[in-house]
Amino acid sequence: MWITRAQSVSDRAQWRDAAAAPSELPDAFTFAEARALGVTRRRLDSEDLSRPFRGGRVMITSGDADQTEPDIWDRMRREHVGRMRAYAPLLPPDGYFCGPSAAIAWRIPMPPWVWQKDALHVGVHRPRRAPRRPGIIGHQHTRGFVKVGETDGLPVTDAASTWATLGGILGLDALVAAADHVLRVPRHPGGFAPVTETALATREELEILTRRRGRPGAPRLRQALELARTGAASAPETQIRLIIRGAGMPEPMLDYDVYDDHGRFLGCSELAYPELKLAIEYESDGHLTRKQLQRDIDKYQSYTEAGWYPVRLTSEHVYRHPSETVRRVRRARAMASRHGFRPDFPSIWH
């Protein structure tokens, strides 16, 4: 008998257990795959299976409704990658995810207006026709124009190709932030553990892709690569560096370990002018937790005692009022050059 909405949750759970999909099916599968294994249409239309795309089904689990990620970007990425997994069984032969979808899978930073679009970007090699259906933006690529790899178990353009395909979509600053992410070699601050990870791509690999004839946004890609560095850990850090550079000030060092005069490690700063003992810190929403706030208080106290001065910035200063970022850094540099930052001379900040 068909289960109605009026029946109890326990009755529905028992029915689902009794009519469970065959174990051969993954969490996301096509309607045709299930029918070939003998799953009835009634079962495929049940409430514990979602239908994000025509011809596809996804098993709904308790974790699908979890909205507890404190970071909005983590939550948006989870949702987008979830749609990618749901569509993966429907990919055309040799199909792959590309453009913004591949960038999201690689965690390449992009402006919010790109993240907030739900459509998936799917690529195929010529002469195969690009898919066209609701929620899908299809792309055709000549073989060799992009390389296909894998991340999170999904077929995607590799990180270098993904960055190159963003040249016709993103502006210069966003392309620099994306390149910084691709080129970064993750490390442990203070050098307390060896570096075991590698960059997603090398500068040489990116440079080759910018020279490809017919590449949308190629001149902007080449300009972005000239401005890219290897030490930035986030898009805001890249933006701060570009703001400082655009104001005519020297570029600060990135990912700099700070020590006191006795060689004790005090912390790692996103940007720094070591010769001036000036550290520039970006405070994201993650710094609002009680645990992180305590760490920050202790870190900046030790900085002050060692003669370092931190310039602390938020998204308000970086993205809405960049002139305030310029003012703070310029004033701090000037005061450090004239007086140095010493905790026994607070009057210089009046």
Long-range contacts (C-beta under 8 A, 24 or more apart in sequence): 2-42, 3-46, 12-47, 16-46, 16-48, 19-43, 19-46, 21-49, 21-59, 26-89, 27-58, 27-59, 27-61, 27-85, 28-56, 28-57, 28-58, 28-59, 28-85, 28-86, 28-87, 28-88, 28-89, 29-56, 29-57, 29-89, 30-55, 30-56, 30-57, 30-89, 30-90, 31-55, 31-56, 31-57, 33-89, 50-86, 52-83, 52-86, 52-87, 52-135, 53-86, 53-87, 53-90, 53-133, 53-135, 53-136, 54-133, 54-134, 55-90, 56-86, 56-87, 56-89, 56-90, 58-85, 58-86, 70-285, 70-286, 71-285, 71-286, 73-115, 76-115, 76-116, 77-104, 77-107, 77-115, 80-104, 80-115, 80-118, 80-120, 81-105, 81-152, 81-154, 83-118, 83-120, 83-135, 84-120, 84-154, 85-153, 85-154, 87-120, 87-122, 87-136, 88-154, 88-155, 91-122, 91-155, 92-122, 92-124, 92-128, 92-131, 93-128, 94-124, 94-125, 94-128, 95-122, 95-123, 95-124, 95-131, 95-155, 96-122, 96-123, 96-124, 96-148, 96-155, 96-156, 96-157, 97-121, 97-122, 97-123, 97-154, 97-155, 97-156, 97-157, 98-122, 98-123, 98-139, 98-141, 98-146, 98-156, 98-157, 98-161, 98-162, 98-165, 99-123, 99-137, 99-139, 99-157, 99-162, 99-165, 99-166, 99-169, 100-166, 100-169, 101-156, 102-156, 102-157, 102-161, 102-162, 102-165, 103-162, 103-163, 103-166, 103-178, 105-151, 105-152, 105-154, 105-156, 106-151, 106-156, 106-159, 106-162, 106-182, 106-200, 107-181, 108-159, 108-162, 108-163, 108-166, 108-178, 108-181, 108-182, 109-174, 109-177, 109-178, 109-181, 109-234, 109-235, 110-166, 110-170, 110-174, 110-178, 111-170, 111-171, 111-174, 114-169, 114-170, 123-157, 139-165, 145-212, 158-201, 159-200, 159-201, 160-200, 160-201, 160-205, 160-206, 160-209, 161-209, 163-201, 163-206, 163-209, 163-221, 164-206, 164-209, 164-210, 164-212, 164-215, 164-221, 165-216, 166-217, 167-210, 167-215, 167-216, 167-217, 167-218, 167-220, 167-221, 168-216, 168-217, 169-217, 170-217, 171-220, 172-220, 172-223, 172-224, 172-227, 173-238, 173-239, 173-242, 174-235, 175-217, 175-220, 175-221, 175-224, 176-224, 176-227, 176-228, 176-238, 176-242, 177-232, 177-235, 177-238, 177-239, 178-224, 179-206, 179-224, 179-225, 179-227, 179-228, 180-228, 180-229, 180-230, 180-232, 180-235, 180-237, 180-238, 181-232, 181-235, 182-206, 183-228, 183-229, 183-230, 184-230, 184-231, 184-232, 184-233, 185-230, 187-255, 189-255, 189-257, 189-265, 189-267, 189-268, 190-257, 190-265, 190-268, 191-257, 192-265, 199-230, 203-228, 229-254, 230-254, 231-255, 232-270, 233-270, 234-270, 234-282, 234-284, 236-282, 236-284, 236-315, 236-318, 236-319, 237-270, 237-271, 237-282, 239-318, 239-319, 240-270, 240-271, 240-280, 240-282, 240-313, 240-318, 240-325, 241-271, 243-318, 243-322, 243-325, 243-326, 244-271, 244-325, 244-326, 244-329, 247-326, 247-329, 247-330, 249-326, 249-329, 249-330, 249-333, 252-278, 252-280, 258-303, 258-306, 258-308, 259-306, 260-302, 260-305, 260-306, 261-306, 266-299, 266-302, 266-303, 266-306, 266-308, 267-299, 267-302, 267-303, 269-310, 273-333, 273-336, 276-332, 276-333, 276-336, 276-337, 276-341, 277-306, 277-307, 277-308, 277-309, 277-336, 277-340, 277-341, 278-308, 278-309, 278-311, 278-332, 278-333, 278-336, 278-341, 279-303, 279-308, 279-309, 279-310, 279-311, 280-310, 280-311, 280-313, 280-329, 281-310, 281-311, 281-312, 281-313, 282-313, 282-314, 282-318, 283-312, 283-313, 283-314, 284-314, 284-315, 304-343, 305-343, 307-340, 307-341, 307-342, 307-343, 308-341, 309-336, 309-341
